[in-house]
Amino acid sequence: MTETGLTKPMRRPTSRRMKRRMMIAGVVTPLLASGCISVNAPDKPIVINLNISVTQEVVYRLDGEAKSLIQSNPGIF
């Protein structure tokens, strides 16, 4: 009779041994790479140039009645 997995519990793909190996690798890898990584402050200050030109164009449309009202009474505004 072949084992179908119905009588014995099937092992999951990540066993305890694999989890332990992954945990050890996660701890050891940063320790090994710590000699290769260095963080130093720059000698010169960082300069950010913020010359920003902001232009805005306002477009308005008036219906015919409002346009004729403004033209007939220029001092209304």
Secondary structure, DSSP 8 states (H G I E B T S, - for coil): ----SSSS----SS-HHHHHHHHHHHHHHHHHHTTT------SS-------------------HHHHHHHHH-GGG-
